Amino acid sequence: MFDANDALERIRSTIGHDGTFVPLHEPRFVGREVDYVTECIETGWVSSVGAFVDRFEEDLARTFEMKHAVAVVNGTAALHLALILAGVTRDDEVLVPALTFIASANAIAYCGAVPHFCDSEEATLGLDAAALATHLEDIAELREGNAVNRETGRTIRAVIPMHCFGHPCEMDALVAVCTRWNIAIIEDAAEAVGSRKNGRPIGHHGRMATLSFNGNKIMTTGGGGAILTNDPELAKRAKYLSTTAKRPHPYEFHHDEVGYNYRLPNINAALGVAQLETLPDFLSAKRALAKRYQTAFADFAGGKIFTDQSDVESNYWLVALILEEGDVATRDTFLKLSNDAGVMTRPIWTLMQRLPMYTHCPRMPLPVAESLEARIINVPSSVRHGVEAT
Ligand SMILES: *Cc1c(COP(=O)(O)O)cnc(C)c1O
């Protein structure tokens, strides 16, 4: 049985709640943010070019052990550009978990393409590659080397797996499926900055990975995002398309295709450089906080704190309490109780196929996503609580 009052008490003792309002996740500025932003203002380099943009891209590439990083205005723009670069065009289909943030489905729609919703697995909260393999055998066939959905006649061009709350999903199995069907992989690593699997940062399994530095993520540039890739041509094209497709010239304006104004301003990149310097401290605080929650809920009957697999070092961006058996009413009783007490908690996202603009989209059976949707509650996860705990 799930005891909502008991769960709230365990959260309050883990974070040392003193009765004041506690947000789900707050940004933290304890490094050189003010110095770097001041430098932008004093030199006048606040906008879409500048030394901090270059430095941030180099620092990101090094952190992720990737050859290239291209900084953009937000994670949604990164996804949009990555889809264009993967060759997604009008009336293609793109596979995406039903259990994800709205950004990926929207980015697919911006391309005139159609999201095709996939189920998740309980062990990682990420896309279930085995279920996807079965589904594709059922509905798809290869025509001239492309996966075509026999039921809709559309080409399935790409897939966007997402590392939910920072927990890496099973990429090896997904790579095998996508190789068989010639489907491009774009990793949505927006939530997984700093997460590692088998000792390596996530983000290298696909043709590209995308990041977000929104204010609620583990590190922030105010608003921001990036595309990671090992392919120099893709990196060059990402930068070009994000810079209004302007051909380099000392004074002429010449654009030779429809481009986008997606470049990250220097002032935001300055924040990013400073935040990356403190990321290692953020990561140890996050993992310490997750451990404290796990201990606090170890003997809790109604649910458990999600714990990563042994080959994984998750960034624990948002700590998740997974109810043992879920119904939306139980979940909502708890959400009301905790938010009324000043402890901010949130359900996971509404599944994509329930949203009015995506109800018509193709999908596989979604039993796990539907079950998880009713059982996941995010609890306060700010770095601050982890620092105070250590
Ligand atoms: C935050 C996030 C994004 C991108 O968000 P922006 O606010 O556009 O930077 C994309 N996908 C997931 C899963 C996210 O959590």
The ligand as an SDF file (V2000), in Angstrom:
LIG
                    3D

 15 15  0  0  0  0  0  0  0  0999 V2000
   14.5540   19.8340  -21.9180 C   0  0  0  0  0  0  0  0  0  0  0  0
   14.3470   18.8200  -22.9500 C   0  0  0  0  0  0  0  0  0  0  0  0
   14.4620   19.1040  -24.3360 C   0  0  0  0  0  0  0  0  0  0  0  0
   14.7800   20.4480  -24.9180 C   0  0  0  0  0  0  0  0  0  0  0  0
   14.2510   21.4920  -24.2650 O   0  0  0  0  0  0  0  0  0  0  0  0
   14.5400   23.0430  -24.5690 P   0  0  0  0  0  0  0  0  0  0  0  0
   13.7230   23.6800  -23.5080 O   0  0  0  0  0  0  0  0  0  0  0  0
   14.0730   23.3250  -25.9500 O   0  0  0  0  0  0  0  0  0  0  0  0
   16.0060   23.3250  -24.4070 O   0  0  0  0  0  0  0  0  0  0  0  0
   14.3120   18.0620  -25.2230 C   0  0  0  0  0  0  0  0  0  0  0  0
   14.0590   16.8180  -24.8040 N   0  0  0  0  0  0  0  0  0  0  0  0
   13.9610   16.4900  -23.4980 C   0  0  0  0  0  0  0  0  0  0  0  0
   13.7200   15.0830  -23.1300 C   0  0  0  0  0  0  0  0  0  0  0  0
   14.0780   17.4810  -22.5390 C   0  0  0  0  0  0  0  0  0  0  0  0
   13.9550   17.1430  -21.2410 O   0  0  0  0  0  0  0  0  0  0  0  0
  1  2  1  0
  2  3  1  0
  2 14  2  0
  3  4  1  0
  3 10  2  0
  4  5  1  0
  5  6  1  0
  6  7  2  0
  6  8  1  0
  6  9  1  0
 10 11  1  0
 11 12  2  0
 12 13  1  0
 12 14  1  0
 14 15  1  0
M  END
$$$$
